[in-house]
């Protein structure tokens, strides 16, 4: 039911052999389900050396041949979809329906990257005289190091691995120690597809030590990180010493604005689905709600009614509609938000831990929290929804833009004029209007301000792994 864990270095799996280990915990039961082995310093150096050797060959493999291997990996992953989804639920907590959807999305991402890698075109620039040809040629930037979080342990590693490989770059990936099994399965799919040794390395260990070791190596030329703002800033500073390219997909605090011409009940239904997906542990989840005073009462009533329908429980239970939080740290964080002296407002639903086993926190709704509350200024990354009212366009745009984050934003309105005006004025890398449609395989994902730099996904994601060389021929 749960895969055998290990490090994947130079095409081979490495397991115990005297290495330090830590337990992997099922967040629904608080029981250990496996031991995870940490990479030693020798393991890390072996992974780096293997990536260096592999780069000299992998960069020469044609995009068509790279694409064939990636498509095979996607097929292998689809063939084990249910087993991988159960692994994901056991170690991360999200419900099986969400886990299956995530594995499907991971396979789609790999397949899309395979095809997009075949379209990494250069261009010809007209010369100023007839005997000159000027070319712009795409080249892989070099071996990459990637660091992935625990909240989406299938799609995030799949996106980083497949994008790097499609561009011609080997990659050493440090997946989250709390959710290792899913990434092991992702890498196994690439291994079974026939990706050559050294093109992918998978390591685990103390995050600070692993990241500092990999980033400091002159072998690594590209860094990709998904996670918190403070850690992303730290890794960016480390990368700057080697002038290494970075992609940073960091945290946010996504405003959801509901204007007075929107269907309040429909908006509430959609936003509840987005807010409580994966127990709110989603970087692009709507996380602070601004509702026009004309429809505030109707929206709040509908939102609370929808949230009450959620069934909290073990994600492996088919009847569960919201699973546990991934770790006890998230429970402690929810307690800090709710015990904040500046919170204000009224708690209309939830507000506490529940049960005597597992990391469960009630779906929570706070009405009219203070603008100074931590809940309104810091990303909750959990199942707490603060709802506030507004009266005019400029007021709500100012509130939406008041924080140093700019990852995702949501707008609900029946007016095309309002939708366009809001999407123009909101400082965010992504805006969805009247839906939660965001982060598809073919679309770029990235933020502005403290929410990061660079993009994952889309043609923009591939570009992050390519240099552009100018060649003048006479």
C-alpha positions as CSV (number, residue, x, y, z in Angstrom):
1,X,0.0,0.0,0.0
2,X,3.0,2.3,0.5
3,X,6.1,2.2,-1.7
4,X,9.6,1.3,-0.6
5,X,11.4,4.6,-0.1
6,X,14.9,5.4,-1.2
7,X,17.3,7.9,-2.8
8,X,17.7,7.7,-6.6
9,X,21.2,8.5,-7.7
10,X,22.9,7.8,-11.0
11,X,20.1,5.5,-12.1
12,X,20.1,3.3,-9.0
13,X,18.1,3.3,-5.8
14,X,19.9,3.6,-2.5
15,X,18.2,2.6,0.7
16,X,19.3,2.1,4.4
17,X,23.0,1.2,4.4
18,X,23.6,3.0,7.7
19,X,22.0,6.3,6.6
20,X,20.1,8.5,9.1
21,X,16.3,8.1,8.8
22,X,13.1,9.8,9.9
23,X,9.6,8.4,10.1
24,X,6.9,9.3,7.6
25,X,3.6,10.1,9.4
26,X,0.0,9.5,8.3
27,X,-1.6,12.8,9.3
28,X,-5.0,11.2,9.7
29,X,-3.8,8.7,12.3
30,X,-0.5,10.1,13.5
31,X,1.0,6.7,12.9
32,X,4.4,6.1,11.2
33,X,4.0,4.4,7.8
34,X,7.6,4.2,6.6
35,X,11.2,5.2,7.3
36,X,12.8,7.7,5.0
37,X,16.5,7.7,4.5
38,X,18.5,10.9,4.4
39,X,21.2,11.5,1.8
40,X,24.8,11.6,3.2
41,X,27.3,14.2,2.0
42,X,28.7,11.5,-0.3
43,X,25.2,10.8,-1.7
44,X,24.8,14.5,-2.5
45,X,28.2,14.7,-4.2
46,X,27.4,11.5,-6.2
47,X,24.1,13.0,-7.4
48,X,25.9,16.2,-8.5
49,X,28.6,14.3,-10.3
50,X,26.1,12.1,-12.0
51,X,24.1,15.2,-13.2
52,X,27.3,16.7,-14.6
53,X,28.2,13.6,-16.6
54,X,24.6,13.2,-17.8
55,X,24.4,16.8,-19.0
56,X,27.1,16.3,-21.7
57,X,24.9,13.6,-23.2
58,X,21.3,14.5,-22.4
59,X,21.7,18.0,-24.0
60,X,22.6,16.2,-27.3
61,X,19.5,14.0,-27.2
62,X,17.0,15.4,-29.7
63,X,13.9,17.0,-28.4
64,X,11.9,14.3,-30.2
65,X,13.7,11.5,-28.4
66,X,13.4,13.3,-25.1
67,X,9.7,13.7,-25.7
68,X,9.3,9.9,-26.3
69,X,10.8,9.1,-23.0
70,X,8.7,11.7,-21.2
71,X,5.5,10.4,-22.8
72,X,6.4,6.9,-21.6
73,X,6.8,8.2,-18.1
74,X,3.4,9.8,-18.3
75,X,1.9,6.5,-19.4
76,X,3.5,4.6,-16.6
77,X,2.2,7.1,-14.1
78,X,-1.3,6.8,-15.5
79,X,-1.1,3.0,-15.3
80,X,-0.5,3.2,-11.5
81,X,-2.8,6.2,-10.8
82,X,-4.9,4.6,-8.1
83,X,-1.8,3.2,-6.1
84,X,0.0,6.5,-6.4
85,X,-3.1,8.4,-5.3
86,X,-3.5,6.2,-2.2
87,X,0.2,6.8,-1.4
88,X,-0.4,10.6,-1.7
89,X,-3.4,10.4,0.6
90,X,-1.7,8.3,3.2
91,X,1.3,10.7,3.6
92,X,-0.3,14.0,2.9
93,X,-3.9,13.7,4.0
94,X,-5.9,15.1,1.1
95,X,-9.0,13.1,0.1
96,X,-8.7,10.4,-2.5
97,X,-10.7,12.2,-5.2
98,X,-8.2,15.1,-5.0
99,X,-5.3,12.8,-5.0
100,X,-6.5,11.0,-8.1
101,X,-7.0,14.3,-9.8
102,X,-3.5,15.4,-8.8
103,X,-1.9,12.2,-10.2
104,X,-3.9,12.7,-13.5
105,X,-2.7,16.3,-13.6
106,X,0.9,15.2,-13.0
107,X,0.8,12.8,-16.0
108,X,-0.8,15.6,-18.1
109,X,2.1,17.9,-17.1
110,X,4.7,15.4,-18.1
111,X,3.1,14.8,-21.4
112,X,2.6,18.5,-22.2
113,X,6.2,19.2,-21.3
114,X,7.3,16.4,-23.7
115,X,5.5,18.1,-26.6
116,X,6.4,21.6,-25.7
117,X,10.1,20.6,-25.5
118,X,9.9,19.9,-29.2
119,X,8.9,23.5,-29.8
120,X,11.9,25.3,-28.3
121,X,12.6,27.3,-31.4
122,X,15.3,29.8,-32.1
123,X,15.0,32.6,-34.6
124,X,16.8,34.3,-37.5
125,X,17.5,38.0,-37.4
126,X,17.9,39.8,-40.7
127,X,21.5,41.0,-41.2
128,X,22.4,44.5,-42.0
129,X,24.3,43.3,-45.0
130,X,23.5,40.4,-47.4
131,X,26.5,38.3,-46.3
132,X,25.6,38.1,-42.6
133,X,23.2,35.6,-40.9
134,X,22.3,36.2,-37.3
135,X,20.9,33.4,-35.3
136,X,19.4,33.1,-31.8
137,X,19.8,29.5,-30.6
138,X,18.2,27.9,-27.5
139,X,20.5,25.9,-25.3
140,X,19.8,24.1,-22.0
141,X,21.1,26.2,-19.1
142,X,22.7,23.1,-17.3
143,X,22.0,20.8,-14.4
144,X,19.2,22.1,-12.1
145,X,18.4,21.7,-8.4
146,X,14.7,21.7,-7.4
147,X,13.0,21.8,-4.0
148,X,9.4,20.9,-3.7
149,X,6.8,21.2,-0.9
150,X,4.5,18.7,0.8
151,X,1.1,20.1,-0.3
152,X,1.2,19.0,-3.9
153,X,3.7,16.1,-3.9
154,X,2.7,14.8,-7.4
155,X,2.2,17.8,-9.6
156,X,5.0,20.0,-8.3
157,X,7.8,17.4,-8.7
158,X,6.3,16.3,-12.0
159,X,6.3,19.9,-13.3
160,X,9.9,20.6,-12.3
161,X,11.3,17.3,-13.5
162,X,9.5,17.2,-16.8
163,X,10.2,20.8,-17.7
164,X,13.9,20.5,-17.0
165,X,14.2,17.2,-18.9
166,X,12.3,18.6,-21.9
167,X,14.7,21.5,-22.1
168,X,17.7,19.2,-22.0
169,X,18.7,19.8,-18.3
170,X,19.4,17.0,-15.8
171,X,17.9,17.7,-12.4
172,X,18.6,16.9,-8.8
173,X,15.3,17.2,-6.8
174,X,14.9,17.3,-3.1
175,X,11.3,16.5,-2.4
176,X,9.5,17.1,0.9
177,X,10.5,14.7,3.6
178,X,6.9,14.6,4.8
179,X,5.5,13.3,1.5
180,X,8.4,11.3,-0.1
181,X,6.5,8.3,-1.4
182,X,4.6,10.2,-4.1
183,X,7.9,11.7,-5.6
184,X,9.5,8.2,-5.4
185,X,6.6,7.0,-7.6
186,X,7.1,9.9,-10.0
187,X,10.8,9.2,-10.4
188,X,10.1,5.5,-10.7
189,X,7.9,6.3,-13.7
190,X,10.8,8.1,-15.4
191,X,13.2,5.3,-14.5
192,X,10.9,2.7,-16.0
193,X,10.5,4.9,-19.1
194,X,14.2,4.6,-19.7
195,X,15.6,8.0,-18.7
196,X,19.4,7.6,-18.6
197,X,21.3,7.4,-15.4
198,X,22.2,10.8,-13.9
199,X,19.5,12.7,-15.7
200,X,17.3,12.6,-12.5
201,X,18.6,12.5,-9.0
202,X,16.2,12.2,-6.0
203,X,17.5,13.1,-2.5
204,X,16.1,13.7,1.0
205,X,17.6,15.1,4.1
206,X,17.8,18.2,6.4
207,X,16.4,20.8,4.0
208,X,18.9,23.6,4.9
209,X,21.9,21.3,4.5
210,X,20.7,19.8,1.2
211,X,19.8,23.1,-0.3
212,X,23.0,24.8,0.7
213,X,25.1,21.9,-0.6
214,X,23.4,21.7,-4.0
215,X,23.1,25.5,-4.6
216,X,26.8,26.0,-3.7
217,X,28.0,23.5,-6.2
218,X,29.3,25.0,-9.5
219,X,27.7,22.1,-11.3
220,X,24.2,23.5,-10.6
221,X,23.2,26.3,-13.0
222,X,19.4,26.6,-12.3
223,X,17.4,26.6,-9.0
224,X,13.7,26.0,-8.8
225,X,11.8,26.3,-5.5
226,X,8.2,26.2,-4.5
227,X,7.5,27.1,-0.9
228,X,7.5,29.9,1.7
229,X,8.6,33.5,1.1
230,X,11.4,33.5,3.7
231,X,12.9,30.3,2.5
232,X,12.6,31.4,-1.1
233,X,14.4,34.7,-0.4
234,X,17.2,32.8,1.4
235,X,17.7,30.4,-1.5
236,X,17.7,33.3,-3.9
237,X,20.5,34.9,-2.0
238,X,22.5,31.7,-2.0
239,X,22.0,31.4,-5.8
240,X,23.1,35.0,-6.3
241,X,26.7,34.0,-5.3
242,X,26.9,31.9,-8.4
243,X,24.8,34.0,-10.6
244,X,22.4,31.1,-11.0
245,X,19.1,31.4,-12.6
246,X,16.1,31.0,-10.2
247,X,12.5,30.3,-10.4
248,X,10.7,31.1,-7.2
249,X,7.0,30.2,-6.7
250,X,6.4,31.5,-3.2
251,X,3.5,32.2,-0.9
252,X,0.6,34.5,-1.3
253,X,-2.6,35.7,0.4
254,X,-5.1,35.6,-2.4
255,X,-8.0,38.1,-2.4
256,X,-11.4,37.0,-3.7
257,X,-13.5,40.0,-4.6
258,X,-17.3,39.6,-5.0
259,X,-19.0,42.6,-6.5
260,X,-22.6,43.5,-6.0
261,X,-23.7,42.3,-9.5
262,X,-22.4,38.8,-8.9
263,X,-24.6,35.8,-8.1
264,X,-23.8,35.6,-4.4
265,X,-24.9,32.0,-3.8
266,X,-23.0,30.7,-6.9
267,X,-19.9,32.7,-5.9
268,X,-20.0,31.3,-2.4
269,X,-20.4,27.7,-3.7
270,X,-17.4,28.1,-6.0
271,X,-15.2,29.8,-3.4
272,X,-15.9,27.2,-0.7
273,X,-14.7,24.6,-3.0
274,X,-11.5,26.5,-3.6
275,X,-10.9,27.6,0.0
276,X,-11.2,24.2,1.6
277,X,-9.6,22.1,-1.0
278,X,-6.7,20.2,0.6
279,X,-7.8,21.7,4.0
280,X,-6.9,25.1,2.7
281,X,-3.2,24.1,2.1
282,X,-3.0,25.5,-1.4
283,X,-0.8,28.5,-2.3
284,X,-3.4,29.8,-4.7
285,X,-6.4,29.2,-2.5
286,X,-8.7,32.2,-2.1
287,X,-7.8,33.2,1.4
288,X,-9.3,36.6,2.2
289,X,-12.8,37.4,1.0
290,X,-14.1,40.9,0.2
291,X,-17.8,41.1,-0.5
292,X,-19.8,44.1,-1.5
293,X,-22.1,45.3,1.3
294,X,-25.2,45.1,-0.9
295,X,-24.9,41.2,-1.1
296,X,-22.8,40.6,2.0
297,X,-25.5,38.9,4.1
298,X,-26.6,36.6,1.3
299,X,-23.0,35.6,0.5
300,X,-22.0,35.0,4.1
301,X,-25.1,32.9,4.7
302,X,-24.5,30.8,1.5
303,X,-20.8,30.4,2.3
304,X,-21.4,29.2,5.8
305,X,-24.1,26.8,4.6
306,X,-21.8,25.3,2.0
307,X,-18.9,25.0,4.5
308,X,-21.2,23.1,6.9
309,X,-21.7,20.4,4.3
310,X,-18.0,19.4,4.4
311,X,-17.3,16.1,6.1
312,X,-14.0,16.1,8.0
313,X,-12.2,12.8,8.2
314,X,-9.5,10.4,6.9
315,X,-8.8,11.2,3.3
316,X,-8.7,7.5,2.5
317,X,-12.4,7.2,3.5
318,X,-14.5,7.7,0.3
319,X,-17.1,9.7,2.2
320,X,-14.7,12.3,3.5
321,X,-14.8,15.7,1.7
322,X,-12.0,17.4,3.7
323,X,-9.0,15.6,5.2
324,X,-6.6,16.5,8.0
325,X,-3.9,19.1,7.9
326,X,-0.5,17.7,6.8
327,X,1.3,18.1,10.1
328,X,1.0,19.4,13.6
329,X,2.8,22.6,12.7
330,X,-0.2,23.6,10.6
331,X,-2.5,23.0,13.6
332,X,-0.4,25.2,15.8
333,X,-0.5,27.9,13.1
334,X,-4.3,27.8,13.0
335,X,-4.4,28.2,16.8
336,X,-2.2,31.3,16.5
337,X,-4.5,32.9,13.9
338,X,-7.6,32.3,16.0
339,X,-6.0,33.4,19.3
340,X,-4.6,36.6,17.9
341,X,-5.8,39.5,20.1
342,X,-6.3,41.7,17.1
343,X,-8.6,39.1,15.3
344,X,-11.9,40.9,16.0
345,X,-15.0,40.0,14.1
346,X,-17.2,37.0,14.8
347,X,-16.4,33.3,14.3
348,X,-19.5,31.9,12.5
349,X,-18.2,28.4,12.1
350,X,-15.5,26.1,13.5
351,X,-12.4,27.7,15.0
352,X,-10.9,24.7,16.8
353,X,-9.1,21.4,16.4
354,X,-11.3,18.4,16.5
355,X,-10.9,14.7,17.4
356,X,-8.3,13.1,19.6
357,X,-6.2,11.6,16.9
358,X,-4.9,13.1,13.6
359,X,-4.3,16.6,12.6
360,X,-7.9,17.7,12.1
361,X,-9.1,21.3,12.1
362,X,-12.7,22.4,11.6
363,X,-13.7,24.3,8.5
364,X,-13.8,27.9,9.9
365,X,-15.4,31.2,8.9
366,X,-14.6,34.5,10.5
367,X,-16.8,37.5,9.7
368,X,-15.4,41.0,9.8
369,X,-12.0,40.3,11.1
370,X,-9.9,43.3,11.8
371,X,-7.7,44.6,9.0
372,X,-4.8,44.4,11.5
373,X,-5.4,40.7,12.3
374,X,-2.8,38.2,11.4
375,X,-5.5,36.4,9.4
376,X,-5.9,39.3,7.1
377,X,-2.1,40.0,6.7
378,X,-0.5,36.6,6.7
379,X,-1.4,33.6,4.5
380,X,-3.3,31.2,6.7
381,X,-2.6,28.1,4.6
382,X,-5.4,26.3,6.3
383,X,-9.2,26.0,6.5
384,X,-9.9,29.5,8.0
385,X,-11.9,31.9,5.7
386,X,-12.0,35.5,6.7
387,X,-14.9,37.5,5.1
388,X,-15.0,41.3,5.1
389,X,-17.2,43.8,3.3
390,X,-16.4,46.8,1.0
391,X,-18.5,49.5,-0.7
392,X,-16.6,50.8,-3.7
393,X,-14.1,49.7,-6.4
394,X,-11.1,51.8,-5.4
395,X,-11.5,50.7,-1.7
396,X,-11.4,47.0,-2.5
397,X,-8.6,47.3,-5.0
398,X,-6.5,49.1,-2.3
399,X,-7.2,46.3,0.2
400,X,-6.4,43.6,-2.4
401,X,-3.0,45.3,-3.1
402,X,-2.1,46.3,0.4
403,X,0.0,43.2,1.2
404,X,3.5,42.4,-0.1
405,X,2.2,39.3,-1.9
406,X,0.9,38.9,-5.4
407,X,0.3,35.3,-6.5
408,X,-3.3,34.7,-7.3
409,X,-6.6,36.7,-7.1
410,X,-10.2,36.0,-7.8
411,X,-13.0,38.3,-9.1
412,X,-16.7,37.6,-9.3
413,X,-18.9,40.0,-11.3
414,X,-21.5,40.0,-14.1
415,X,-19.8,43.0,-15.7
416,X,-17.1,42.6,-18.3
417,X,-16.1,46.2,-17.7
418,X,-15.6,45.5,-13.9
419,X,-13.8,42.3,-14.6
420,X,-11.3,43.9,-16.9
421,X,-10.8,46.9,-14.7
422,X,-10.2,44.7,-11.6
423,X,-7.8,42.3,-13.5
424,X,-5.9,45.4,-14.7
425,X,-5.6,47.0,-11.2
426,X,-4.9,43.9,-9.0
427,X,-1.2,43.3,-8.4
428,X,-1.0,39.6,-9.0
429,X,0.6,37.1,-11.2
430,X,-2.7,35.3,-11.9
431,X,-6.3,36.5,-11.9
432,X,-9.4,34.3,-12.4
433,X,-12.8,35.8,-13.1
434,X,-16.0,34.0,-12.1
435,X,-14.1,30.7,-11.6
436,X,-11.1,29.0,-10.0
437,X,-9.5,28.2,-13.3
438,X,-5.8,28.6,-12.8
439,X,-2.5,26.6,-13.1
440,X,-3.4,24.5,-16.0
441,X,-0.7,22.5,-17.7
442,X,-0.4,24.9,-20.5
443,X,-0.6,28.1,-18.5
444,X,2.2,30.0,-16.7
445,X,2.2,29.9,-12.9
446,X,4.0,32.6,-11.1
447,X,3.7,35.6,-8.8
448,X,4.8,39.2,-8.4
449,X,6.2,41.2,-5.4
450,X,7.2,38.8,-2.6
451,X,5.3,35.9,-4.2
452,X,8.3,35.1,-6.4
453,X,9.9,35.4,-9.8
454,X,9.8,33.4,-12.9
455,X,7.2,30.9,-14.0
456,X,6.3,27.2,-13.7
457,X,4.3,25.8,-16.5
458,X,3.4,27.0,-20.0
459,X,6.0,28.0,-22.6
460,X,7.3,30.4,-19.9
461,X,8.3,27.5,-17.7
462,X,10.4,25.9,-20.5
463,X,12.1,29.2,-21.1
464,X,13.4,29.2,-17.5
465,X,15.7,26.3,-18.4
466,X,17.1,27.7,-21.6
467,X,19.8,30.1,-22.5
468,X,19.6,32.1,-25.7
469,X,22.8,32.2,-27.6
470,X,23.4,34.8,-30.3
471,X,25.4,33.5,-33.3
472,X,26.6,35.8,-36.1
473,X,27.7,34.1,-39.4
474,X,29.6,35.9,-42.2
